[in-house]
């Protein structure tokens, strides 16, 4: 990889891996078992400026480019998927500000995010998941203000984040063209949160509904033009589906590392498992698929940084491919560990449960294929 991405990124990987191993990995099992927010990771990420490293240094961040952000998320996910959602969600919530915010909005929100005020992204609703443009949440103009009413579903880190990018319909007769983006703050009157969902995986990351009950906010909280919200939301996903690919990659690498080590340490029939060709072939396939997912994900990150025209295709492709790889690799890791893989003494069963979500959120892998198919001519 060093030849492909350069020494500075490998140095970054090494330093994030050390932080992840020391400050995040020791709590990953407990975070999952207790379904509790990874407070230790949250604090460690703030202390090391990795909480929202993608924020430009002009606004108090680390100025990590898209590839650096991918490597940060990958290395955190290698030990704890839930913790890796902290920087991933913070990027997702704030990219609309970066893409469409005014200078005042950027100067206000981005430093607050870099300092530890998380930023969630509110697109989905109970009846508008894959069909995001079917949202019912309304924003109605009231003088110089907007009044938001409705509810958003499956919102990652809801309740923990200080800020929420909310997509709402300002003109239901216009469909996707009648959607506008706003920033809602956790302290706004009328915002509240549902009970945390009880999930298969990513148990440390709270997923809750966000209720908006006549939340009145000034027009200065609007991101971009009225009616531009859906395009902003989609452009955002072009940049952030890559972070889900990074997460999937990290989970797959974590599971591979455990399975590879186990195969060398565990003996059956008087031989280490690794002596058996059936196990060698499984590990070889796992490593091959991880390498391919990494190459595709890093390529997508470079395209995100450069704003290349085939970004939409690559972003969807990296998320789709890496998450399918993560599902297969984690399932095989459980298989290699046998009974030990199926119980929680080893992390691979957690990784297998976590991997499943990467095939679903930020657009199911079926939606990614729709996106890819619509952008074949960009290649
Ligand atoms: N960039 C800019 N504009 C875009 C765009 C993009 N990538 N994609 C679409 N648009 C624009 C289109 O150009 C179109 O405008 P025009 O008519 O002027 O061309 C408008 O938006 C509507 O686009 P479509 O007709 O393509 O819209 P659609 O209704 O067919 O939906 C879709 C397209 C790809 C299926 C979209 O609904 C989608 O991505 N669905 C999945 C939703 C999703 O990913 N949700 C994730 C939630 S966030 C999450 O999960 C995060 C988490 O928890 C951590």
Boltz pocket constraint, residues with backbone or C-beta under 6 A from the ligand:
constraints:
  - pocket:
      binder: B
      contacts: [[A, 89], [A, 92], [A, 121], [A, 123], [A, 124], [A, 129], [A, 130], [A, 131], [A, 132], [A, 133], [A, 154], [A, 155], [A, 156], [A, 176], [A, 230], [A, 231], [A, 232], [A, 234], [A, 235], [A, 237], [A, 238], [A, 312], [A, 360], [A, 361], [A, 362], [A, 363], [A, 364], [A, 367], [A, 370], [A, 371]]
      max_distance: 6.0
